Amino acid sequence: MTTISFDTDRLVEDLKSSGLPHDQARAIVRGLVEAQTELATKTDLVQLEQRLTIKLGSMMVVAIGIVAVLVKLL
């Protein structure tokens, strides 16, 4: 996961200068800082896709093996 760097104090000041109360501006910035820990980059998504593809392929190989064994037994 990736974090985005930004000047939180400046953002608070910008929000205050646009008319927001100080406490509300700080709460918004705090929420943004906490939310960015949940961001996924394109690289994260590509890696996830690769892992899921490998897992799905493995499950298909096992399923085909089970079907082949059942066909021989029946």
N, CA, C and O of each residue as an XYZ file, in Angstrom:
296
protein
N       0.828     -1.172      0.000
C       0.000      0.000      0.000
C       0.883      1.250      0.000
O       2.018      1.233      0.477
N       0.338      2.311     -0.539
C       1.085      3.538     -0.683
C       0.401      4.666      0.081
O      -0.825      4.720      0.175
N       1.206      5.549      0.616
C       0.662      6.738      1.259
C       0.972      7.957      0.406
O       1.976      7.992     -0.305
N       0.114      8.939      0.482
C       0.300     10.178     -0.256
C       0.786     11.222      0.739
O       0.155     11.450      1.771
N       1.902     11.850      0.425
C       2.458     12.860      1.319
C       1.837     14.219      1.010
O       1.782     14.642     -0.145
N       1.376     14.889      2.048
C       0.903     16.256      1.889
C       1.046     16.986      3.217
O       1.122     16.370      4.280
N       1.081     18.295      3.133
C       1.267     19.143      4.309
C      -0.079     19.297      5.014
O      -0.939     20.059      4.572
N      -0.251     18.570      6.108
C      -1.540     18.580      6.808
C      -1.831     19.939      7.437
O      -2.979     20.383      7.447
N      -0.800     20.602      7.962
C      -1.022     21.919      8.564
C      -1.494     22.931      7.525
O      -2.377     23.748      7.788
N      -0.892     22.863      6.345
C      -1.302     23.784      5.274
C      -2.734     23.499      4.847
O      -3.509     24.423      4.603
N      -3.084     22.225      4.755
C      -4.453     21.882      4.369
C      -5.448     22.390      5.405
O      -6.509     22.902      5.048
N      -5.112     22.251      6.686
C      -5.987     22.783      7.742
C      -6.148     24.288      7.551
O      -7.260     24.808      7.631
N      -5.042     24.989      7.298
C      -5.112     26.445      7.101
C      -5.929     26.794      5.866
O      -6.705     27.750      5.896
N      -5.770     26.033      4.770
C      -6.546     26.282      3.550
C      -8.035     26.091      3.815
O      -8.860     26.886      3.367
N      -8.371     25.028      4.546
C      -9.779     24.780      4.859
C     -10.335     25.881      5.762
O     -11.476     26.310      5.588
N      -9.536     26.334      6.719
C      -9.971     27.425      7.594
C     -10.179     28.710      6.801
O     -11.143     29.440      7.033
N      -9.276     28.983      5.866
C      -9.398     30.223      5.073
C     -10.603     30.167      4.131
O     -11.085     31.206      3.682
N     -11.090     28.961      3.831
C     -12.281     28.851      2.984
C     -13.567     28.927      3.807
O     -14.668     28.845      3.263
N     -13.414     29.084      5.136
C     -14.583     29.315      5.961
C     -14.941     28.200      6.932
O     -15.912     28.330      7.678
N     -14.200     27.130      6.943
C     -14.495     26.050      7.884
C     -13.938     26.376      9.270
O     -12.873     26.983      9.379
N     -14.642     25.983     10.320
C     -14.091     26.155     11.663
C     -12.847     25.280     11.838
O     -12.706     24.246     11.185
N     -11.956     25.708     12.722
C     -10.681     25.011     12.944
C     -10.891     23.533     13.301
O     -10.220     22.663     12.745
N     -11.808     23.247     14.214
C     -12.045     21.860     14.628
C     -12.528     20.999     13.470
O     -12.112     19.849     13.331
N     -13.402     21.551     12.642
C     -13.914     20.797     11.501
C     -12.806     20.559     10.475
O     -12.704     19.471      9.909
N     -11.986     21.569     10.239
C     -10.875     21.422      9.293
C      -9.907     20.353      9.770
O      -9.445     19.535      8.974
N      -9.593     20.352     11.065
C      -8.687     19.336     11.614
C      -9.299     17.940     11.503
O      -8.590     16.978     11.210
N     -10.609     17.821     11.734
C     -11.272     16.515     11.643
C     -11.233     15.989     10.215
O     -11.028     14.794     10.002
N     -11.423     16.855      9.249
C     -11.370     16.441      7.840
C      -9.971     15.947      7.481
O      -9.816     14.898      6.856
N      -8.962     16.707      7.880
C      -7.574     16.324      7.573
C      -7.221     15.019      8.276
O      -6.569     14.157      7.687
N      -7.640     14.864      9.520
C      -7.371     13.623     10.253
C      -8.025     12.435      9.526
O      -7.427     11.365      9.410
N      -9.240     12.635      9.046
C      -9.917     11.578      8.296
C      -9.188     11.218      7.021
O      -9.095     10.041      6.671
N      -8.666     12.219      6.318
C      -7.898     11.953      5.098
C      -6.631     11.158      5.401
O      -6.291     10.222      4.678
N      -5.938     11.535      6.470
C      -4.697     10.842      6.844
C      -5.003      9.385      7.195
O      -4.266      8.487      6.788
N      -6.071      9.142      7.941
C      -6.428      7.770      8.305
C      -6.897      6.967      7.107
O      -6.609      5.775      7.008
N      -7.621      7.610      6.190
C      -8.169      6.906      5.028
C      -7.086      6.480      4.049
O      -7.241      5.474      3.356
N      -5.996      7.228      3.983
C      -4.979      6.896      2.986
C      -4.253      5.597      3.293
O      -3.555      5.075      2.423
N      -4.389      5.059      4.492
C      -3.769      3.770      4.785
C      -4.499      2.639      4.071
O      -3.989      1.521      3.992
N      -5.689      2.923      3.554
C      -6.494      1.918      2.873
C      -6.375      1.986      1.353
O      -7.057      1.239      0.651
N      -5.527      2.860      0.836
C      -5.397      3.028     -0.607
C      -4.574      1.894     -1.219
O      -3.595      1.435     -0.632
N      -4.981      1.458     -2.390
C      -4.220      0.454     -3.135
C      -3.736      1.086     -4.437
O      -4.476      1.815     -5.098
N      -2.499      0.802     -4.791
C      -1.955      1.312     -6.048
C      -2.225      0.303     -7.164
O      -2.691     -0.810     -6.920
N      -1.924      0.718     -8.387
C      -2.072     -0.200     -9.519
C      -1.173     -1.425     -9.324
O      -1.564     -2.547     -9.650
N       0.022     -1.204     -8.796
C       0.939     -2.316     -8.549
C       0.340     -3.295     -7.551
O       0.436     -4.508     -7.733
N      -0.277     -2.770     -6.496
C      -0.936     -3.636     -5.514
C      -2.012     -4.484     -6.188
O      -2.124     -5.681     -5.923
N      -2.799     -3.860     -7.055
C      -3.883     -4.577     -7.724
C      -3.363     -5.620     -8.709
O      -3.937     -6.702     -8.834
N      -2.276     -5.293     -9.407
C      -1.680     -6.265    -10.338
C      -1.148     -7.471     -9.567
O      -1.343     -8.613     -9.982
N      -0.476     -7.217     -8.445
C       0.043     -8.316     -7.627
C      -1.097     -9.175     -7.090
O      -0.993    -10.401     -7.069
N      -2.176     -8.544     -6.660
C      -3.337     -9.286     -6.172
C      -3.930    -10.137     -7.286
O      -4.284    -11.295     -7.065
N      -4.038     -9.566     -8.484
C      -4.576    -10.311     -9.615
C      -3.705    -11.536     -9.924
O      -4.231    -12.614    -10.204
N      -2.390    -11.377     -9.875
C      -1.490    -12.495    -10.142
C      -1.658    -13.597     -9.097
O      -1.711    -14.778     -9.440
N      -1.742    -13.212     -7.826
C      -1.916    -14.210     -6.764
C      -3.243    -14.943     -6.924
O      -3.310    -16.160     -6.749
N      -4.300    -14.200     -7.257
C      -5.608    -14.841     -7.428
C      -5.628    -15.763     -8.644
O      -6.260    -16.819     -8.614
N      -4.942    -15.368     -9.705
C      -4.862    -16.212    -10.894
C      -4.150    -17.522    -10.572
O      -4.589    -18.588    -11.003
N      -3.065    -17.450     -9.826
C      -2.328    -18.655     -9.438
C      -3.198    -19.556     -8.565
O      -3.236    -20.771     -8.760
N      -3.895    -18.955     -7.602
C      -4.756    -19.751     -6.729
C      -5.887    -20.407     -7.512
O      -6.195    -21.579     -7.300
N      -6.506    -19.650     -8.418
C      -7.594    -20.210     -9.226
C      -7.083    -21.336    -10.114
O      -7.744    -22.364    -10.257
N      -5.906    -21.145    -10.713
C      -5.314    -22.194    -11.538
C      -5.037    -23.451    -10.736
O      -5.272    -24.562    -11.210
N      -4.539    -23.276     -9.521
C      -4.267    -24.423     -8.657
C      -5.559    -25.161     -8.311
O      -5.602    -26.391     -8.318
N      -6.592    -24.410     -8.013
C      -7.880    -25.039     -7.682
C      -8.442    -25.801     -8.884
O      -9.041    -26.864     -8.719
N      -8.253    -25.264    -10.089
C      -8.738    -25.949    -11.292
C      -7.972    -27.252    -11.528
O      -8.562    -28.264    -11.908
N      -6.658    -27.222    -11.302
C      -5.851    -28.438    -11.471
C      -6.324    -29.510    -10.494
O      -6.464    -30.673    -10.872
N      -6.569    -29.132     -9.250
C      -7.038    -30.091     -8.247
C      -8.415    -30.626     -8.637
O      -8.666    -31.826     -8.526
N      -9.302    -29.750     -9.092
C     -10.645    -30.183     -9.479
C     -10.584    -31.161    -10.662
O     -11.296    -32.165    -10.678
N      -9.748    -30.867    -11.627
C      -9.614    -31.770    -12.782
C      -9.040    -33.106    -12.338
O      -9.470    -34.154    -12.819
N      -8.084    -33.081    -11.434
C      -7.529    -34.324    -10.904
C      -8.577    -35.157    -10.191
O      -8.624    -36.376    -10.357
N      -9.415    -34.509     -9.401
C     -10.483    -35.230     -8.690
C     -11.462    -35.830     -9.675
O     -11.874    -36.979     -9.516
N     -11.841    -35.068    -10.696
C     -12.771    -35.585    -11.705
C     -12.149    -36.770    -12.425
O     -12.839    -37.757    -12.681
N     -10.871    -36.704    -12.756
C     -10.207    -37.807    -13.451
C     -10.189    -39.062    -12.586
O     -10.409    -40.164    -13.088
N      -9.930    -38.904    -11.298
C      -9.927    -40.052    -10.397
C     -11.334    -40.658    -10.286
O     -11.501    -41.877    -10.306
N     -12.329    -39.789    -10.170
C     -13.720    -40.286    -10.086
C     -14.151    -41.005    -11.339
O     -14.859    -42.010    -11.265
N     -13.735    -40.506    -12.500
C     -14.083    -41.168    -13.763
C     -13.471    -42.555    -13.819
O     -14.119    -43.498    -14.273
N     -12.216    -42.696    -13.359
C     -11.567    -44.015    -13.372
C     -12.233    -44.980    -12.392
O     -12.338    -46.178    -12.654
N     -12.681    -44.432    -11.255
C     -13.304    -45.296    -10.250
C     -14.709    -45.728    -10.650
O     -15.139    -46.833    -10.317
N     -15.407    -44.885    -11.344
C     -16.789    -45.193    -11.710
C     -16.792    -45.820    -13.065
O     -17.853    -46.166    -13.583
